[in-house]
Amino acid sequence: MVTKDASALKEERFDHNDVLGLIELSSSVGWDYDEGEINTILLSGNIYGHKNPKGKIVSSAAIIPYDTNLASIGMVIVHPNIEV
């Protein structure tokens, strides 16, 4: 189910306090990111995404820079039911 009001979603840059929420998001689509993997991503780059009005993470995308002219995009996930 997709929310009709995208303004209800809060865009954020996630940090180590969000690891458990990112693991839950990963599980919602059948992926198996664990705490160590997410912490490695956070040490290497940034993870952005959205939280719903209840504070639950419903989307993510990681940007990991390599040198000054190259970056990788990963961990692109959207919860199948963003109103959870």
Order of alpha helices (4+ residues) and beta strands (2+ residues): beta-alpha-alpha-beta-beta-beta
